[in-house]
Amino acid sequence: MKLSLLGTGDAIGTPKVGCSCPQCSYALHNGISRMRTSILLEINKRHILIDTSPDLRTQLLRVGSPHIDAVIWTHGHYDHYAGYGEFYRIQQPPAVYASSATLSYCSQFFNFLTFKQHPIESFNPFNLFGVRITLFPVNHPPSPTYGVIMECDGIVIGYTSDTRIDIPEKSRTLLYGINLLLIDAIVPPELHFHKHMNYDEACQLAIDLNVDNFRCVHLSHMIPWTLSHLGKDFETFEW
């Protein structure tokens, strides 16, 4: 099993267009970026995409243009679903798995595509190509938003998606002691954003959950490049 971080940025990405802050200036000078957050899971030569970011075309080209066999949407915000249109005239649009509310909202923007939709209930595991997938609710008002648990061959990976630190207790239980946690951390410690975690909150949650390893994702251009446990675009993990 192989997991790739196709992007680790927030809805704006880094560098931010027109911004000359230290982080954006450093990114421009060094030719680096944080594309919008999206995750690729490869298992038995099949590919599952978690969220379809607006940067999807570039992201898929960078990892060798794999055929995508299934998509999971965590919620109906632009930076998490808008890239699905990139499948137009590229491949048969893959089936999408998401909550009923997310499917209903997002599918209206892709009326030029025909694709299979699979409504999924939270805490109700399903199987994709040998991976046991569970969606669980997080707290990202006002949009109904879900994290994702991925289990295969004794390895458990969790993705919190966009969320505040007050994740429901039943959802936190699923994340306890897992092998790898990908966790929303949109702003640096000195700032607070009512719909997301800051860096310190994300790190503290990972510690409280006693996970083996974690990476902060969904990072804004305000996050310094030097902090520890930051996910990097195209970082990979293999088991």
N, C-alpha and C positions, 0 to 999 in steps of 0.2 A: 504494500500500500504506500502510495506517495501523495503528499499534500503540498501544494504550491500556493504561496500568497501572490496572486496576480496583481494585487494593489493593496495599499495600506492607508490610503488617504480618506478624507471626509468628502462631502459633496462638492467642495470647491477644489480640492486637490492642492498639491504643493509642487512647484511654486504657484501661488495665486496670481491670476492675471492682473497685471498693473501694480503689483505689490513690491516694495523695496525693503521689507523688513529683513532682519538678519538671516532668518531661515530661508526666505525666498531668494535673497541675494546669494546666499551660499549655494543653494540648489542650482540657480542659473549659472553661476560661475563654474561649478563642478559637473554640470551636465547630469544631475540626478533629479529624481522626482518621487512623489507619492501619488500614484494613480488611485482612482476611486476603489474602495475595498471590494474585492471579489476573491473567491477561493476555488481552487481546482483540486478535486480528489480523483486519483487514478487507482483503479483496482481491477486486476485481471484484464488489462487492456481496454477497460471501459472508463469513461470520463464523466464525472458528476460535477456540475458547476453550481456553487452556492452564491447566489446573487449575480446579476448580469449588469455590470457597471457601464456607465457611458463610455468608458475607455476599452470596452471589450475587444474591439477589432485589433488594436495595438497589443493588448494583453495576449490574445490567442496567437497572433503572429510571433510574439516573443517566445512562446513555448512550443513552437513547431506546428501550429495549426491543427491541433487534435480535433477529431470528430467528437462532438459533445452528445452524450447519450441521454442525459437527463439534467434538468435544472431545478433548483430549489430557490424559491423567493422567500425571504424572511419578512418583508413588509412592503407596503406600497409607497415608498419614497423614491423619487426620481433616480437618485444615485445608486439604488439597489435593483432597479428593474429596467431602466431605459435602454441599456445596451442589447436587450433581447432582439431588437429590430435588426441587429447586425447579422442575424441568420438569414435574412432575406436574400434569396438567390445564391446562398453559400452552401447550405445543407438543408435537409428536411428539418424544420424547426423542432427541437427536442421537446418531449413532454415536460410539463412543469408541475411541480408538487409544491403546494402552499396551502395556507388557510383559505377557506371559502371567501372570506372578506378580501383577502389579498388578491386572489384570482379574479374576483369580480371587478375590483378596481383597476388592476393592471391590464387585464385583457382588453379593455375598451380602447387602449392606446395602440393595440396591435391588430386592428381589424383588417389589415392587409396581409396578415399571416393566418394560416390554419394550423393549430397545434392542439395536442391533447392536454387536458387539464385534469389534475387529480387533487381534489380537495382533501386536506389532511387535518385531522383533529389533534389538538395538543395532547401530549402524553400517550399517544397511540402509535407505537413503533410500526414501521413498515420496512420492507427489504428492497434494496436496489443493488443488484449485481453482487450480492454477498455482503453488503454493508447494511447494518441495522441502523435505521435513521429514526430519530425522535425529535419532533418539534416541541418546544416548551415556551410558555409565555414569559416575556420580560416586561420592562416598564419604560415605555418610550411614548409618552402622551403627545397628541391624542390618537396616534395611529396604533391599531393592534399589531404588535410586533413579537417575533418569535426568535429564539435561539435554536441552535441545531446541535444534537448529539450524534456522532458518527462512531459506530463500534464495528470492529472486524478483527478476528484472530486475537482477541484479548486486549487490543489497543482501543482506547476510548479518547476521542477528540471532541472538544466542545467549542462552540462559537456563540458568544453572547449576543451578537448583532448590536444594534443601537439600543442602549438602555441606561437608565439610572442605576445607582448602586442598590436600590431597594427592590431587587429581584424577588418574586414570590418564593416563599420558603420551599415549596414543592419543587420548583425549578432549581433552586440552589442545591437541593439534595442530589439531583442528577449530576451536578458538576463536581461534587465532592470527590477528591482523590483521583481525578482523571489524569491521563498521561500528558495531554497538551490542551491548554485553554487559549483561545483567541478572543481577546477582550477589548471592548470599546473604551477608548481613552482619548477623548477629543481635544482636551485643552491641558495646559501645564498645571502644576499643583496650585498655583496662586489664583487660578480662575475657577469659576463654577458655572456650569451650564445646566439648566433645570431638566433637560431632556437626555443628558448624557453623563458619563463619569469623567472626572478629570484624571490625570495620570496617577496621583497618589491614591485615589479611591480604587482605581482599577488594580493597582499593585496590591493594595490591602485586601481586596476581595480575593485575588489569586492566592495570597498567603492564607487567608481564612479558610479557603476551600482546599488547602493542602494539595494543590496540584503538583505534578512532577515538573512541569515546564509551562511557561506561558509567553505569549507575545501580545503587546498592545497594538491594536489596529484602529481604523477609522480615525486617523490622526489629522488634526488641522495643521495649517501652516504656522501656527503659534508654538507647536511642539519643537523644542530644540532637538537637533540631530544627535546629540551626545548622550541622551538619557539611555539607561539600560532597559532591556526587555522590549525594545521597540521592534515591531515587525518591519521587514524590509521587502520592497517589491521584488518578487521572484525568488524569495527565500524558499527553500524546500525542506521537507522532513520526510524521511523514509523509514519504514519498519519492515 
